Amino acid sequence: MIKVFWIIAYPMAKGLDYLLGMHSHQRIQHKDFANFLTGGSQTMKNSEKLLLTSILELRTKRVPEVMIPLKDLYMLSLADRLTSSKIKEINEKDYSYILVYK
């Protein structure tokens, strides 16, 4: 299937490169991309901008800055029974995930 599309797409891409001109393969720097995101880009939603900005910031962060201490995690033992009171407690905590240990 890929070979069939390659037979069609490759000549078409070469023809477009000839007509429109070759593009330079220039990489954008992280700081330039971050500036683009924080600027007035109208094509992306704010949630998308926030996600991409956070990904770029991960490059400079250290593990202790993003980790949650073990004592602050909500965990359940594998032996714990899921009673209605336990389920109510879990719903009140409003965590996105719960660790289960053995």
C-alpha positions as CSV (number, residue, x, y, z in Angstrom):
1,M,0.0,0.0,0.0
2,I,2.8,2.4,0.9
3,K,4.5,1.7,-2.5
4,V,1.4,2.6,-4.4
5,F,1.1,5.9,-2.6
6,W,4.8,6.5,-2.9
7,I,4.5,6.1,-6.7
8,I,1.9,8.8,-6.7
9,A,3.2,11.1,-4.0
10,Y,6.9,11.3,-4.8
11,P,6.5,12.7,-8.4
12,M,3.8,15.1,-7.2
13,A,6.1,16.4,-4.4
14,K,9.0,16.8,-6.8
15,G,6.7,18.7,-9.2
16,L,5.4,21.0,-6.5
17,D,9.0,21.6,-5.3
18,Y,9.9,22.6,-8.9
19,L,6.9,24.9,-9.3
20,L,6.8,26.5,-5.8
21,G,10.5,26.3,-5.0
22,M,12.5,24.2,-2.6
23,H,12.1,24.9,1.0
24,S,15.1,25.2,3.3
25,H,15.2,22.7,6.0
26,Q,15.8,25.1,8.9
27,R,15.0,24.0,12.4
28,I,13.3,26.4,14.8
29,Q,15.0,27.0,18.2
30,H,13.1,26.2,21.4
31,K,13.1,29.8,22.6
32,D,11.7,31.0,19.2
33,F,9.0,28.4,19.3
34,A,8.2,29.4,22.9
35,N,8.0,33.0,21.9
36,F,5.6,32.0,19.0
37,L,3.4,30.2,21.5
38,T,3.3,33.0,24.0
39,G,2.7,35.5,21.2
40,G,-0.5,36.1,19.3
41,S,-0.9,32.8,17.5
42,Q,-4.5,32.7,16.6
43,T,-4.5,29.2,15.1
44,M,-4.2,27.3,18.4
45,K,-6.4,27.1,21.4
46,N,-5.0,28.3,24.8
47,S,-5.0,24.7,26.1
48,E,-2.9,23.6,23.2
49,K,-0.5,26.5,23.7
50,L,-0.3,25.6,27.4
51,L,0.5,22.0,26.7
52,L,3.3,22.8,24.2
53,T,4.8,25.4,26.5
54,S,4.8,22.9,29.4
55,I,6.5,20.3,27.2
56,L,9.2,22.9,26.3
57,E,9.7,23.8,30.0
58,L,10.2,20.1,30.9
59,R,13.6,20.3,29.2
60,T,14.9,22.7,32.0
61,K,13.2,21.1,35.0
62,R,14.7,18.6,37.3
63,V,12.9,15.5,38.6
64,P,12.5,16.7,42.2
65,E,10.7,19.7,40.9
66,V,7.9,17.7,39.3
67,M,7.7,14.6,41.6
68,I,5.1,14.3,44.3
69,P,6.6,13.0,47.6
70,L,5.5,9.5,48.5
71,K,4.0,10.6,51.7
72,D,1.6,12.9,49.8
73,L,0.3,10.3,47.4
74,Y,-3.1,8.6,47.9
75,M,-2.6,4.9,47.9
76,L,-4.6,1.8,48.5
77,S,-3.4,-1.6,49.5
78,L,-4.4,-4.5,47.3
79,A,-5.9,-6.1,50.4
80,D,-8.3,-3.1,51.0
81,R,-11.9,-3.7,50.3
82,L,-13.9,-1.2,48.2
83,T,-16.7,-0.4,50.6
84,S,-19.1,2.4,50.0
85,S,-17.3,4.6,52.5
86,K,-14.0,3.9,50.7
87,I,-15.5,4.8,47.4
88,K,-16.9,8.0,48.9
89,E,-13.5,8.9,50.3
90,I,-11.9,8.3,46.8
91,N,-14.5,10.5,45.2
92,E,-13.9,13.3,47.7
93,K,-10.1,13.2,47.1
94,D,-10.7,13.9,43.4
95,Y,-7.3,12.5,42.2
96,S,-6.8,11.6,38.6
97,Y,-5.3,8.3,39.6
98,I,-4.8,6.2,42.7
99,L,-1.8,4.0,43.3
100,V,-2.5,0.4,44.4
101,Y,0.3,-1.4,46.2
102,K,0.8,-5.0,47.3
